[in-house]
Amino acid sequence: MLLQVQHSLVLFIDMQQKLAPTIFEHKDVEQAAAWVLQVALQLEVPVWATEQYPQGIGATLPALAELIPEAQVLQKMHFSALKEAHIASSLACTERKQVVVLGIEAHVCVLQSVLDLLALGYQVFVVAEATGSRTVQNKQLALSRMQQAGAQIISKEMLAFEWLECCGTDTFRQISKGWIR
């Protein structure tokens, strides 16, 4: 199954101020996340972000928060975003069946959200380099488990090229020039 812009939504999980610095190679994960968010916004793919207990863990990293409409930053207490009724019902109302997931931590909130998305019948795509955990082992185990459950593990370039579909368009030139080097 290929990703399509008109069927996609990005779910950006918990890249928050107090948690992000503890993630293995966090700067690389943050840069990859920014890349995905910017491409999504340029292609008008809706982006939603979650914040796990922001009073304790802080808000989304400022450089990334500026890429997300404030109304699309959703607070949660459950590890799985889909256990929050306001998130699950809002997602159901979008009629978008392809959910691109990225964020932290891969083995906790990302994993549980992905498993719940799959259980609800969504096509789930996890951007590997834009997903992280405090340890490499936890990230690898989480990606493996998500894939075994039916999620597609993809790279950010796979995402962009599938959304673009073809070359020779103004959109392709714009994305290629700005993001694919």
N, C-alpha and C positions, 0 to 999 in steps of 0.2 A: 504494500500500500504506500502510495506517495502522499506527501503533505500537499495540501492545497490552501492557498491564502484564504479563500472564502469559507473554508470549513475549520480554520485554525484559531486557537486562542492560546496565549502564553500564560502559564501559571508560574510565577517567580516566587520561590518559597524562602522566606526567613533570612535574607541576607542582611543581618542586623548588626548594629554598631559593636555590641559587646561580644557577639559570637563570631563574626567574620574573621577577626584577627587570629582566632584559635585554629582555623581551618588550614590543613596542609596545603602549601603553595597558594595561599588565599589571594594574593595579588593576581595570579594567573586565572583563578576562578572568577574573580571580580571583573577582570578585563574581558573574559569570554562572555560573561553575563551581560556586560555593557554592550558588547558587539551584537549579541542576539536581540537585546531590547531595542537598540537603534535600528537594526534591520527591520524588526517587526513594526516599529513605529513608522518607518519610511514606507512600508508596504500596507499600512493601515490594518495590521493584525492587532486585535485587542490584547492588551497586556494587563494582567491582574497580579498584584503582589500581596503576599501574606506577611503578617508580622506576628510572631509567637510572643505573647505576653510582653508587649513593648515597654511597659512600666519597669520591667526587670532587665530585659535584654537590649533595650534601646530600639530606636526606629531603624528603618532601612538606611543603609549607607547613603549619605547625602548625594554623592555623585551618581548613584543609581536611582535614588528617589526622584531626582529631577527629570528622569525619563519616563516616569509613571504618573498618569493623572491621579491627583489626590483622592478622587472619589473611587479609584480602583485599588486603593491600599486597604486591605481587609484584615482586621484583627482576628486572632484566634487563640484559643486556649488548648484545644485538642492538638495532638501531634499531626493527625491527618486533617488537612484543610477541609476534606469532604465530610467530616464529622460535625462541622459547623453548619447549621441549617441555613443560615443566610448565604453561605458560599455555595452549598449544593443546589439550593433552589435558584439562585442567580445564574449559575452555570447551566442548569436545565433550561432556563428561559432564553438562553442565547441561541439555541439550536446548533451550536458548533460542536462537532463530534470528535475533532482532533485536538488534543491538548498537548502542547509542548511544555515540558516541565524542566525547570532548572532551579538551582538554589542549594541550600544547606539545611541540615546535614543529610547527606545521601542515605545513611542507614537509619535515620529516624523519621523526620517529617517528610522528606522527599519520598522515601520508600512507602510509608503508610499512605500518603496521598495517592501515589501511583497505584498501589494495590486497590484502594477504594475506587479510583477512577476506572480501572479495568473491570472491577466487579459491577460497576454501573453501566458498562458497555461502551465506554469511550475508547477511541484509538489513542494510545499514549506514546509519546516520543520524548525520550530523556536525552538532553544535550550533555554528553559526557564531560567535556572540558569546562562546562559552566555549572557543574555540580561538584560539591566537595564534602568532605568529612574531616575530622581532626586527624584521622590516620588513613593511610593509603589502603590498608587491609579492609577497613570498614567501608570505604568507598567501593572497592572492587567487589566485595561480597554483596553490597547493596545493588550495584549495577547488574551483577550476575543474577541475583534473585529477581529483580524487576524484569530482566529479559526472559528468564524461565517462566515468569507469570504471564508474559505476553506483551510487555512493553518493547518498543523499538529503541535501541540505544544508537544514537546518531551523533555526528559531529556538527559543529556550527555551519560548516560549508555545505554539508548534505542538506541541512535545513534551508539555507539561502537558495541553493540551486533548485531544490524541489519547489520552493515557493515561487521562484522566477519562471520556471518551466521552459523558457527559450531565450536565446540571445537575440540581438538585433533590435531590441526595443529601447526606448528611452529609460524605462525603469531598470532594465538590465545594465545599461551603461552607467546609470547613476549608482546602483548598488555595487557594481563591479569596481568602479573607480573609487568609491568611498570605503569599501569593506573587503573586497576580495583581491588580495595582492599576491 
